Amino acid sequence: MAKALIKSISEGVRVFQTDSAVAKAVIKTVLRTDDRETIDLTAARVAKSFERKPFPTTAGIQTALDELRAIDPVKVKTAKFEDFVDLRPLRELEQEGFFK
């Protein structure tokens, strides 16, 4: 199930990065705007910021931990990246050549 989710996210990113018409249509719908400049600028910025290989980063996990600190500061203090992330499905897809 995890691999299927990762594949669908990655495929969505690929389409967004390679088909500007689709990307702009999605942005137009989500932002509910017809402003061409806003749509073009957003499409360009978002396409650059997406990674086709959705590997979690230490910084991303730290952001989540910072948010959770208010709820349970003791557990968050001892939490590690590895406590929250299982990279096996991503590594398997990478070995299978999915991201090429």
MARTI-411903 format. One record per residue (C-alpha): residue in one letter; x, y negated, z; residue number from 0. Coordinates in nm, 4 decimals, padded with zeros to 6 digits. Layout:
N
<r vexdren="a" c1="X" c2="Y" c3="Z" vexro="NUM"/>
...
! end
This chain:
100
<r vexdren="m" c1="00.0000" c2="00.0000" c3="00.0000" vexro="0"/>
<r vexdren="a" c1="00.2843" c2="-00.2398" c3="00.0863" vexro="1"/>
<r vexdren="k" c1="00.4530" c2="-00.1756" c3="-00.2490" vexro="2"/>
<r vexdren="a" c1="00.1267" c2="-00.2395" c3="-00.4356" vexro="3"/>
<r vexdren="l" c1="00.0817" c2="-00.5714" c3="-00.2533" vexro="4"/>
<r vexdren="i" c1="00.4401" c2="-00.6759" c3="-00.3247" vexro="5"/>
<r vexdren="k" c1="00.3993" c2="-00.5804" c3="-00.6918" vexro="6"/>
<r vexdren="s" c1="00.0822" c2="-00.7875" c3="-00.7265" vexro="7"/>
<r vexdren="i" c1="00.2404" c2="-01.0919" c3="-00.5608" vexro="8"/>
<r vexdren="s" c1="00.5513" c2="-01.0597" c3="-00.7745" vexro="9"/>
<r vexdren="e" c1="00.3491" c2="-01.0213" c3="-01.0932" vexro="10"/>
<r vexdren="g" c1="00.1467" c2="-01.3303" c3="-01.0029" vexro="11"/>
<r vexdren="v" c1="00.4677" c2="-01.5266" c3="-00.9548" vexro="12"/>
<r vexdren="r" c1="00.6006" c2="-01.4010" c3="-01.2896" vexro="13"/>
<r vexdren="v" c1="00.2844" c2="-01.5107" c3="-01.4698" vexro="14"/>
<r vexdren="f" c1="00.2906" c2="-01.8463" c3="-01.2929" vexro="15"/>
<r vexdren="q" c1="00.6537" c2="-01.9019" c3="-01.3955" vexro="16"/>
<r vexdren="t" c1="00.6205" c2="-01.7859" c3="-01.7571" vexro="17"/>
<r vexdren="d" c1="00.2714" c2="-01.8977" c3="-01.8616" vexro="18"/>
<r vexdren="s" c1="00.2312" c2="-02.2684" c3="-01.7953" vexro="19"/>
<r vexdren="a" c1="-00.1256" c2="-02.2720" c3="-01.9292" vexro="20"/>
<r vexdren="v" c1="-00.2338" c2="-02.0168" c3="-01.6677" vexro="21"/>
<r vexdren="a" c1="-00.0358" c2="-02.1934" c3="-01.3963" vexro="22"/>
<r vexdren="k" c1="-00.1937" c2="-02.5280" c3="-01.4777" vexro="23"/>
<r vexdren="a" c1="-00.5433" c2="-02.3779" c3="-01.4915" vexro="24"/>
<r vexdren="v" c1="-00.4945" c2="-02.2273" c3="-01.1462" vexro="25"/>
<r vexdren="i" c1="-00.3619" c2="-02.5552" c3="-01.0069" vexro="26"/>
<r vexdren="k" c1="-00.6478" c2="-02.7496" c3="-01.1634" vexro="27"/>
<r vexdren="t" c1="-00.8980" c2="-02.5158" c3="-00.9981" vexro="28"/>
<r vexdren="v" c1="-00.7296" c2="-02.5010" c3="-00.6580" vexro="29"/>
<r vexdren="l" c1="-00.6656" c2="-02.8748" c3="-00.6336" vexro="30"/>
<r vexdren="r" c1="-00.9982" c2="-02.9611" c3="-00.7952" vexro="31"/>
<r vexdren="t" c1="-00.8413" c2="-03.2268" c3="-01.0113" vexro="32"/>
<r vexdren="d" c1="-00.8240" c2="-03.3167" c3="-01.3775" vexro="33"/>
<r vexdren="d" c1="-00.5278" c2="-03.5504" c3="-01.3271" vexro="34"/>
<r vexdren="r" c1="-00.2788" c2="-03.4210" c3="-01.5841" vexro="35"/>
<r vexdren="e" c1="00.0231" c2="-03.5780" c3="-01.4108" vexro="36"/>
<r vexdren="t" c1="-00.0621" c2="-03.4129" c3="-01.0783" vexro="37"/>
<r vexdren="i" c1="-00.1193" c2="-03.0771" c3="-01.2459" vexro="38"/>
<r vexdren="d" c1="00.2057" c2="-03.0933" c3="-01.4469" vexro="39"/>
<r vexdren="l" c1="00.4160" c2="-03.2045" c3="-01.1514" vexro="40"/>
<r vexdren="t" c1="00.2668" c2="-02.9418" c3="-00.9216" vexro="41"/>
<r vexdren="a" c1="00.3165" c2="-02.6634" c3="-01.1778" vexro="42"/>
<r vexdren="a" c1="00.6815" c2="-02.7554" c3="-01.2270" vexro="43"/>
<r vexdren="r" c1="00.7574" c2="-02.7776" c3="-00.8558" vexro="44"/>
<r vexdren="v" c1="00.5714" c2="-02.4659" c3="-00.7541" vexro="45"/>
<r vexdren="a" c1="00.7208" c2="-02.2546" c3="-01.0345" vexro="46"/>
<r vexdren="k" c1="01.0701" c2="-02.3487" c3="-00.9130" vexro="47"/>
<r vexdren="s" c1="00.9920" c2="-02.2763" c3="-00.5492" vexro="48"/>
<r vexdren="f" c1="00.8486" c2="-01.9251" c3="-00.5993" vexro="49"/>
<r vexdren="e" c1="01.0792" c2="-01.6255" c3="-00.5832" vexro="50"/>
<r vexdren="r" c1="00.9869" c2="-01.3183" c3="-00.7860" vexro="51"/>
<r vexdren="k" c1="01.1497" c2="-01.0992" c3="-00.5218" vexro="52"/>
<r vexdren="p" c1="00.9515" c2="-01.1951" c3="-00.2130" vexro="53"/>
<r vexdren="f" c1="01.2198" c2="-01.1148" c3="00.0443" vexro="54"/>
<r vexdren="p" c1="01.1467" c2="-01.2755" c3="00.3808" vexro="55"/>
<r vexdren="t" c1="01.4095" c2="-01.5128" c3="00.5100" vexro="56"/>
<r vexdren="t" c1="01.5462" c2="-01.5620" c3="00.8563" vexro="57"/>
<r vexdren="a" c1="01.4331" c2="-01.9250" c3="00.8392" vexro="58"/>
<r vexdren="g" c1="01.0789" c2="-01.8190" c3="00.7492" vexro="59"/>
<r vexdren="i" c1="01.0601" c2="-01.5755" c3="01.0384" vexro="60"/>
<r vexdren="q" c1="01.2064" c2="-01.8409" c3="01.2694" vexro="61"/>
<r vexdren="t" c1="00.9281" c2="-02.0805" c3="01.1672" vexro="62"/>
<r vexdren="a" c1="00.6696" c2="-01.8188" c3="01.2636" vexro="63"/>
<r vexdren="l" c1="00.8482" c2="-01.7536" c3="01.5922" vexro="64"/>
<r vexdren="d" c1="00.8549" c2="-02.1256" c3="01.6685" vexro="65"/>
<r vexdren="e" c1="00.4765" c2="-02.1310" c3="01.6274" vexro="66"/>
<r vexdren="l" c1="00.4356" c2="-01.8250" c3="01.8498" vexro="67"/>
<r vexdren="r" c1="00.6589" c2="-01.9676" c3="02.1211" vexro="68"/>
<r vexdren="a" c1="00.3657" c2="-02.1657" c3="02.2614" vexro="69"/>
<r vexdren="i" c1="00.1654" c2="-01.8444" c3="02.3041" vexro="70"/>
<r vexdren="d" c1="00.4286" c2="-01.6150" c3="02.4554" vexro="71"/>
<r vexdren="p" c1="00.7660" c2="-01.7832" c3="02.5124" vexro="72"/>
<r vexdren="v" c1="00.9183" c2="-01.4806" c3="02.6904" vexro="73"/>
<r vexdren="k" c1="00.8639" c2="-01.2353" c3="02.4045" vexro="74"/>
<r vexdren="v" c1="00.9631" c2="-01.4895" c3="02.1411" vexro="75"/>
<r vexdren="k" c1="01.2904" c2="-01.5608" c3="02.3226" vexro="76"/>
<r vexdren="t" c1="01.4099" c2="-01.2032" c3="02.2697" vexro="77"/>
<r vexdren="a" c1="01.2533" c2="-01.1483" c3="01.9257" vexro="78"/>
<r vexdren="k" c1="01.4731" c2="-01.0685" c3="01.6266" vexro="79"/>
<r vexdren="f" c1="01.4198" c2="-01.0775" c3="01.2506" vexro="80"/>
<r vexdren="e" c1="01.4278" c2="-00.6961" c3="01.2401" vexro="81"/>
<r vexdren="d" c1="01.1377" c2="-00.6792" c3="01.4879" vexro="82"/>
<r vexdren="f" c1="00.9060" c2="-00.8280" c3="01.2250" vexro="83"/>
<r vexdren="v" c1="01.0422" c2="-00.7224" c3="00.8891" vexro="84"/>
<r vexdren="d" c1="01.0590" c2="-00.3880" c3="00.7114" vexro="85"/>
<r vexdren="l" c1="01.2464" c2="-00.4322" c3="00.3852" vexro="86"/>
<r vexdren="r" c1="01.2108" c2="-00.0698" c3="00.2723" vexro="87"/>
<r vexdren="p" c1="00.9232" c2="-00.1298" c3="00.0264" vexro="88"/>
<r vexdren="l" c1="01.1086" c2="-00.4236" c3="-00.1302" vexro="89"/>
<r vexdren="r" c1="01.4314" c2="-00.2264" c3="-00.1533" vexro="90"/>
<r vexdren="e" c1="01.2476" c2="00.0675" c3="-00.3138" vexro="91"/>
<r vexdren="l" c1="01.0923" c2="-00.1592" c3="-00.5771" vexro="92"/>
<r vexdren="e" c1="01.4309" c2="-00.3140" c3="-00.6416" vexro="93"/>
<r vexdren="q" c1="01.5889" c2="00.0320" c3="-00.6889" vexro="94"/>
<r vexdren="e" c1="01.3041" c2="00.1306" c3="-00.9212" vexro="95"/>
<r vexdren="g" c1="01.3861" c2="-00.1732" c3="-01.1380" vexro="96"/>
<r vexdren="f" c1="01.0527" c2="-00.3450" c3="-01.0844" vexro="97"/>
<r vexdren="f" c1="01.1997" c2="-00.6948" c3="-01.0549" vexro="98"/>
<r vexdren="k" c1="01.3927" c2="-00.6836" c3="-01.3835" vexro="99"/>
! end
